[in-house]
Amino acid sequence: MMRDEVMDQLTGAGGPHEIAEVDIRGTATRVFVNAPASLVDTLRRSREYGDRTFVVYEDDSWTFAEHFDIVAKLADRLVNELGVAKGDRVAIAMRNFPEWIAAFWATAAAGGIAVPLNAWWTGSELEYALADSGAMVLIADEERALRLEPHLAATAVEVRIVARGDVEGWLPFDEVIAASSATELPEVALDPDDDATIFYTSGTTGVPKGAVGTHRNICTITANGDFGVARAAAFTGKELLHFTERPQMGRLLSVPLFHVTGCHATMVGSTWAGSKLVMMYRWNPERALELIERERLTSFGGVPSMVWEVLESPTFDQHDLSSVQSIGYGGAPAPPELVRRIGESFTLAAPGNGYGLTETSSVAIANGGADYVRKPHSIGRPLTVVDIRIVDPAGDDVALGEVGELLIKGPNVVRGYWNKPEETASTFVDGWLHTGDLATIDDEGFVTIADRAKDVVIRGGENIYCAEVEGVLYEHPAITEACVLGVAHRILGEELGAVLVLRPGKEATAEEIQAHVRERLAGFKVPTHIWFRDEPLPRNPAGKVLKRELRDELSAG
């Protein structure tokens, strides 16, 4: 079937994935009409998977039925014993444990707003988010609970629940569950545009901002995944089975649940699709390979550096990875070289690259399969219900191929920042999210990121987009990680510097690297300064390189 015919059948009036325009906070927005109305709809559907394995952690596992039962009991206690009402904030501070997932779904079922906290934060950083969100309930693992103990007096937390540990004055998670006999979810009226989550941005500059996501925001990501399955079936002429009859997929959860990629795209998507979700105690490429083989996982990914580490692992050839069907990544620039390496190392796996922000509830633009192989520099085209613009500083659309700021509009864009009206007003303008990323768009609608606006290096009046140079550096066979940044220069203003991490057993000189770049890019784009680093590049939980931290290290050295 032709693409237009398929799209019309699926998304036209009366189609199973019908798209229509609705008003969301005064902005006309295209939405999937049949998307789940709330996260609770997703949770209720997951019950139909019954005894199918849902969560695997180390040697423990929950079926979908067991997970639903735990969530129902926790939601019952939150509503009927612990005083959580619709709109109350429930903070979750723990590493990737099964209890994190149950706490998230129970909060949604109670009508509360889940506030996932960065498990890597210090006590003071956690305190800020707790105080800012006004969370009344805190569910934490023992490590985070102890870290937070000296800081809770400055917050609104009234109820403390601890998982996988014992802390004086805290309610044990298992005992909270055991005290309920509920088997059904509480009756709470929810609207698609009710608040569901507050995810705090990474806070690389200033204090973190809490992005307020709605049920519609998150369910749009789920609905788009469902649409993708239906579209693929239509293109290939395959029958689309009932969701409970489809072969079970298996996904490796290798990124934090307190990031929207881990929560919305991976965890919520798996709950809806009936996928097995295999969790890791901490990221380790050798352990990832073991789990992919043991659990016969069909997909894995994370940020590009994780995929590189798997490909470069000395144990890679010792594992049966034939179950892998897709490898997806995002959150950081992905060099085109990675596409080639995946093609060489995995016979059946299709690579995929996604672009998204906390403010877009994970992926907003995606590239995959043959398109990605054909255009590996591009992040792809926007999701079906997402609109984009590329604009100049005056807010006018630029011509095809010209660099401008990327703006995004869609039902997945959050409504704003918690308690920050000025930042909300400057970032979300007339329904459009100003991403701060510089990009181009071609005549096929494919978007390519040039760089963050604030990270452009201006050398003697010439703009150098760091992502372009980093992409070339990644093509060098000795380089596994690269970060390009500006270095102050008395006359030129800035010169280009590159911090590099070499692959194990590989060697390279600064002169060789410069010659490599000079062969591929204009002379002014060749890094003047090259630093080799023995340790991996510092990154935030979203996988982005902390350039400010690198600059501080270089200055101190």
N, C-alpha and C positions, 0 to 999 in steps of 0.2 A: 504493500500500500504506500502511496505517496505521503510525504510528511504532512502536507496541508490537510489531506483527507483524514489521516489518523488524528491530527489535532482537533479537527472539527467534530469527529465522532466522540472523542473523549471529553473535550472541554466545551463543546457547544451547548446550547440550551437543551436541557434534559439529559445530557451526557453524564456518565458516572463520575466524571471529574469536572463538572461544569464550573466555568469561571464567570463571575458576574461582578459588577462594580457596586460597592457599598460605601456609605459614609462612615469614616472612622475619625472621630475627633475633628470633624469639619473638613476632612480631606477625602476626595473620591479615590478609592483604592480597589484594585482588583483582588478578588479572593476566590479560594476554592469553596464553592457553595456547600459541598458535602463533607468538608473537613470536620474532624471531631470538634464539637462545640467547646469542650473544656478538657483539661487533663484527666478529669474523672471519667470521661467517655473512653479515653485511652486505657485507663486502669480497668474499667469494667470489661472491655474487650479482651484484655490480657487473661482474664479468668477463664476464657473459653479454651485456652491452650492447655488447661488442666495439668496433667502429670508430665508434660514436656519440661525438660530442664531449662531453667531460666538463668540463674546466677551460679557461677562456679568461682569459688575463692579457695586457693590452695587445695585441700582435700575435702572441703565442705561444698555443699550445693543446696539450692532451693529450687523446687519446681514452681511453675507459675501459680498453681493452686496454693502451695505453701506460702509464697510471697504475698498473695492476695489476703490470706488469712492473717498474716502478721500485720499487714497494713491496716486491715479492718479493725483489728484490736487496738493498734496504736492510735488510729484516728478516733476511735471511740473514747479512749482515755483522754486524748487531747481536748475533745469537745465536751465530754460529760463529766470529767473529773478535774481536769487541769485548766479549764476556763478559756480555751482558745475559741474565739469568735471569728466570723468572716472578716478578713482584712488584717488580723493580727499577724505579727511577724514571728516566725520560728527559725532560729539560726541553726545551721548545721556546720560543725567544726570538727572534721575528722578526715583522715586519709581515706583512700578508696577501700571501704569495707562494705559488705552487703547491707549493714545497718544504715549506711548513708542512703542507699536506694530506698529502703523502707521508710526512712524519716522523710525523704522528699515526697514520696507518694502519699504518706499519711497526712502531711501538711496540706497538700493539694486537696485531699478528700475532706479535710476539716474546713476547707474554705480559707485557710491561712495563706500567708505569703512566705514562701521558702527563701531563706537568706543564706546561700552557701558561702562559707568563709574560706579564704585561702589557708590551707593547712600548713603552708610554709611560713606564714606570718609570725612575727614576734607577739608576745602578750599585748604590747601597746598597740600594735597594728590591729590585732583582733578586737581589742577594746574599742578602738575608733569605730569600726564597722558595727559592732554591737550597739554602741551608743547612738551612732548616726541613724541606724535602722529602727531603733526603739524596740528591738526584739524582746518579747516577754518570756519565750521559751528557748532554751539552749540545749541542743543535743550534740554531745561531743564524745570522742574517744578519750581514753584515759590520758594520753599524752597532752592533747589539747586542753582537757579539763584542768590538769595540773598547771599548765602554762597560763590559763586564764584566771585561776583562783584569786591571785592578788589584784585583779583588775575589775572584777564583777561589781564591786560597790559603786562604780561610776556608770553603771548601765541600768537598764530597766528590767533586766532578767529576773524573773520570779521563780521559774521552774527550771531545774537543772537535771538532765538525764545523761548518764554516762554509759557508753557501750564498750564492751571488751575491756573491762577494768573495774576497779572499785575505788571510789573517792568519797571520803566522808562528807555527808550532807547532800550527796547527789543520789537521785533515783536510778537504780540499775535498770538498764534497757530491758533485759529479759524479764525482770519482775514487773515492769510496767505492762508488758505484753501479757504475762501470765495472769494478771489481775483482771483481765477482760474476757468475757465470754462471747463477745460480738462476732458475728460471721458476715455481717453486711456493713456497707459504708454508711456513715451518717447522712441524713438528708439535708443537703445544703444547696440552696439555689445559686447557680453560677452563670454568669454571662460571659460570652467570648472575650469581651474587652475588660473584664475584671482583672485586677493585678494578681499575678501568680508567683513572681520571683523578683528578687533584687540581687543581681550579680554585680559585684564590685570589680571595676576595671583594675588593671594591674598596678596603677599608681606609679608609673615610672617618672612622672612629673607631678609634684604636688600631692595632695591627699587623694585617695581613691574616690571615684564617683560611683554611686549605686545605680546601675541601669535597671529601670523598672520594666519587667517583661510581663505581658498579659498572656492569658490562656490562648488567645488567637495567635499571638506571636509564635509560641512554641508549637502549637498544633499545625501551623502552616508548614513548618519544617517536616512534620510527620506526613501531612497530606501530600507534600511534594514528593517525598519518598515513595508513597503509594502510587502516585501518578507516574513516576518513573518506571515502576514495575509494570503497570498497565501499558504504558507506551512501548516498552521493550517487547512485551508479548504481542502487541498489535503489529509492530514492525516485522517481527519474525513469523507471524501467523500462528503463534502458539496459543493454546487454550489457557485462559487465566483461571486457575483453580480457586475455590473458596479459600479464604486465608488460613483456615485451620488445616487444610489439606496440602498446602504447599510444602516442599522440602524445607526442613529447618536450616537456616543459616547460622553460622557461628562467628562471633566477633570478639576480637581481643580489645579489651579496654586498657589502653596504655597511657592515656592522658588523664589528668585529674577531673573528677566529677564536679569540682567547683569552677570549672571552665565550661562555657556553653558547648564547646565541641564534645566534651565528654558527657555532659548531661543531656542536652537537647538532641544533638545529632546521633550520638551513640546509644546512651542509656534509654531515653524516651523512645527513640526509633526502634530499639530492640524490643521494648515492652509492647509496642504496637504491632510489630511484625512477627512476634513470637520467636525471636532469635535467641540463641544461647549467648550469654554475655560472660566472658571469662576475664576475671579481674586479676591484676598483678599487685603484689605487695609493694614493689617499687620497680621502676623501669630497669630492665637488664636485657640486652639483646639475646644472650644465650638462653635465658629463661623464656623469653618470648618464643624463640624457635622450638623449645621443648613443648610449650603449651600449644603452639600451632599444630605440631605433630600429634600430641597426645589427644587433644580435643577435636582434631580434624576441622580446624577453623577455616572459614571461607573468606575472611577478610581481616586485615590488620592495617595499621598505619599510625597516624599521629601527626607530629611535625616532621618535615623532611629529614632532619638529622637522625630521627629514630629509624627511618627506613634505611638510610645510609648505614647505620650501625648494624642493622640486621644483615644487609648485603655484605658488609665487610667483616662479619663475625668469622673467626677461625673455625667455628663449628657449623657454618652454613651448609656445607656439603654433606654433613653427617645426618641430616634430617629429611624425612619425607614430607615435602611441602606441597604435594600434588592437590591437596584440598583447596588451596588458596585460589579464589576467583577474582578478587579485587584488592587493590592496595590504594588506600586513599590518604591524602595528607593535605595540610594547610597550616595557617597560623604563622608562616614565615616564607620568605622567597624560596621557590623550588627551582633549582637549576635544571635546564633541559637535559643535561647529562644523566640525571636521575631516571628519566623516562627510558633512555637507551639501556641503562643498567638493569632496570626491572624487566625489560623485554628480553635481555640476555639470560636472566636468572630464573624467570618464571615463565613456563610455557603457556599457561592458561590465564594468568592473572592480568586484568586490565588496570592500568594505572589511572588514578584520578586526582585532580588537584582542585581544591576549593578555596574560595576567598570569602571571609566573613569577619565579623566583629562581634563583640559582646552586644553592641547596639543593634545588630541584625539577627540576633538569636541563633548564631552560628552561620552556616553557609548562606550566601546571597548570590554568588556567582560561581559557576563550576565548569570544569573542563574534564572530559574523560574519554576513554576508549580511543577510537580512530581519530577523533577530533584532536585529542591531546597529543597523539603521536604526530599528527600533521602540524599542529601549532603548539609545540612544547613551551614556548615562551609565554603563552597566554594563560590567564586564569579562567578563560572560557566566556560563556554567555550567561546572563542573569537567569535566575529561576523563572519559571513560566509566569508567575504573578508578580515578579519584581521588575520595576522600572529603574533605569539609570540615566544619568546625564553626565557629560564631561564639560566643565565650565571654566571660563577664564576668571581672573580676580573680580571682574565686574558682574559676574553671574550669568554671562551670556554663553551659549553653547559654542564650543570650538569646532573647527572643521575636522573631518575624519583624519585620523593619523596625528593630530596635534595633541600636545600634552596639556592637560587641565586637571582640575580637582574632580574626583569621582563623587557624585551625589547618588543616593539610593532612596527609593520609595517603595514600600510594599507592606503587606500585612504582617511581615516578620520584623519590622522595625519597631523597637521599643518606644514607649510613649514619652520617655525622658529620664532625667536623673532625679533620684530621691533627694528631696530637700535642697535642690540646687536650681532654682528657677532661672538664674542668669545663664548658667552653662547650658541648661536645656534650651533656652530661647536662642542662643548663638549656634547650637549644634543642629537643632531640629527646626528648620525654617520652611513654613508652608507645606509641611508634610515630608520634606526632603531632609535626609540625614547627610550632613556635610562630613565626609569621612576623614578629610585631611590627607588623603592619599592622592598622589598624582598618577594619572593613567591616560591611556589612549584607547580608541576604539576603531576597528577597521570596518570595511564595507560588508563583512559578514556578521557584524555584531559582536566579535570577539574582543574582550578587554585585556589589555596588558598593563600591569602596574609598572610605573616608572620609578616611583619612590615615595616615601613620606615627604610632604612639603618641607618639613623642618630639617630633613636630612639631605637635601640637595647640597652638593658641594659646588661652590661658585669659585672657579679658578680664573683669575684675571678677566672676569666678566663672562666666562663661559660656564654654562650649567652642566654639571656632570651628575647623572642619575646613578646612584650607588648600585641599585639592583642590576643595572646593565653590566657594570664592571664585575660585580660578584658572579653573575651568570657565566662570564668568560673565565673567571678564575676557577670556578667549579669544573670547567672542562679540562683543566690540567690534571693529568693522571695521578699526581702526588698529593693533591689537595682534597681534604675531606670536609673542612669548614673554612668559610671565608667571611670576613666582615670589612666593608669599605667605609671609611669615614674621613672627615675633613681635618686637616692639620693646619694650624695657623701659620701664615707666611707674611712677612713684613711688607712685601711689595705686591704679591699676587692676591693677598687676602687669605686664600686657602690653597693648600696643595692636597693631593690625594694620598691617603695612607691605607694600608691593607694589613689586617691581622689574620694570620693563617694558621690552621692546624693541619699537619701532614698526616697521611695515612700511615699506619704502623709499617715499619720497614722501608718506607719511601724517603727519599732525600731530594732536596731542591735548594737552589740558591736564589737570592733576591734577584740577581741578574737574569737567571733563567725565567723566573716568574714575569719580570718586566718584559722580556723578549716575547714571551707567550702572549701577553696582553697587547703589546705593540703590533703583533702580527694581525690582530683581530679588531682593534679599535684605534681611533685617532690618537695621536701622540699625547694630547693634553689629558687623555683619560688613563694614561699609564700611571699607576701608583708610584709616587716618588719615594715614599717610605714603606718598607716592608718589615713586619715583625712576625717572627715565628713563635708559636705558643705551644707548650707541651700539654696543657690542660684544655678540655673542651671550652668553647666560648660560653660566657655567662649568659643565661637566658631566663626570662620570666616564665611563669607557669603556662603562658600561651605559646611558648616556643620562640618568642621574639628575642633577638640578641640585645642585650643591655649595653648600648653603645656608650651611654654616659659612664657606666662602670668601667668599660674598657678604656675610655679616655682618662679616667681618674688613675687607673693602673699605669697607663703609659706615662702620664705626667709624674707620678710618684717614682717611676723607674728612671 
